[in-house]
Amino acid sequence: MYAYLKALHIIFVVTWFAGLFYMPRLFIYATEAGDKDAAEQKILRQQFSVMMKRLWYGITWPSAIITLILGPVVMSTAGGIVLSWNPKEDGY
């Protein structure tokens, strides 16, 4: 079970960061659409707006939430790792 949870956690971290890295590219595309004529600019900006909303609310945001939920779950199933750490007890 631990391996499956860890794999899911890694998959959602990757999808989260893929969304974060692709979002600026979409902003650049939307900005570059400003160089086109008015009709084409309107169509492109609407399409990029839809793409950005779907990326953010459909992929990036849910992946972040699932990643942040699975992180402590993986830590707690990995042999009972305690979430708080006191360096004085370990001699540091």
C-alpha positions, 0 to 999 in steps of 0.5 A: 500500500505504501508504494502505491501511495508514494507513486500517487504522490509523485504523480500528482507532484509532477502534474502540479508542477507541469501545470505551474510551468505551463501557465506562464507559457499560456500567458505569453501566448495570450500576450503574443495574440495582441500582435494579431488583427482584432478578430483573430486577437479576440478568438485567440485570447478567448481560447487561451483564457479557456485553456488557462482556466481549465489548466489551473482549476482542472489540473494544477489546483486539484493536483496541488491539493491531492499532493498536499493530502498524500504527503502526510499520508505517505509519511504516516504509513512509512513505518510510523514516521512522526510528523514533529521532529525535535533535534535536541532528542537526536543530539543535534 
